[in-house]
Amino acid sequence: MTRSVWPLAAILSGLLFLAMLASLGAGVRTVSPAEIWQAVTAYDPSDPLHVTVIDIRLPRLWAGLVAGAALGLAGSIMQALTRNPLADPGLLGVGSGAAFAVVFGSLLLGASDSGFLSMLAFPGAAIASAAVFALGGGLRGDVGPVRLTLAGAALHALLLSLVSAVVLVRSDALDVFRFWVAGSLSEAGQRPLLPMTIVAAFGAGLALAMAPLLETLSLGTGLSRARHTPLAGAGWGASGRDPSDGRGCCDSRADRLSRPDGAAARPPPVRPPARA
């Protein structure tokens, strides 16, 4: 981080801390910061105020922070990989794939445990991501930002239509569908917050490890290939074409007019027309 980023990070951290205090203190009964500190340091189960802060508002705050950070991190990685500012888990069908797996898993297996349903969301999201990559031309080595976006939007609409059909047939799936599509923090205390935090932290670690590669990919396909970035070949295929601009990454006028040894290519000699 450069020096110019540290003041911005300090300001954002301060705003986040104030928002956390407001989340813990705002509600039917307003709780002061001193009372919040007392509830955290000297928790009394017989005090309704302490129960409200620790058992209701704190899990809700925890779940909101982890879920928001995970969604923001996933969107940033997708935007860097696809070089598309519109890429996000919802647009590329990842969220709908998770919802599809959870709804069908709860109906077929009859599972109501939130931890088990959360585990079903991971393979659903992974399969949806692989399907978007395949539909976007990944198997042919000709994937591009526009194709990925269109494939993700199409798969998102398909999966949501299938889930809606199940909801129309089985009304008991409506609650599961509404929770996993819209989300809710009202029952955060009953959710597996610790495993969710561990998974989000693991993903954040992978994102930090991939940060240099993602920064190189943001410079463009040509510079990424020039710096031998491993993900550059996977992003645009072995042909070296960037489908977002319609030409090859090295397809320039200088390249077309130059020879492999660097000498300029001379035009063919013009012959005079033959006399009759």
Secondary structure as UniProt FT lines:
FT   TURN            3..4
FT   HELIX           5..25
FT   HELIX           33..41
FT   TURN            45..46
FT   HELIX           48..51
FT   HELIX           52..57
FT   HELIX           58..82
FT   TURN            85..86
FT   TURN            89..93
FT   HELIX           94..108
FT   HELIX           114..135
FT   TURN            136..141
FT   HELIX           145..169
FT   HELIX           171..173
FT   HELIX           174..182
FT   TURN            186..187
FT   HELIX           188..190
FT   HELIX           193..209
FT   HELIX           211..217
FT   TURN            218..219
FT   HELIX           221..226
FT   TURN            227..228
FT   HELIX           230..236
FT   TURN            237..240
FT   STRAND          241..242
FT   TURN            243..246
FT   STRAND          247..248
FT   TURN            249..250
FT   HELIX           253..256
FT   TURN            260..261
//
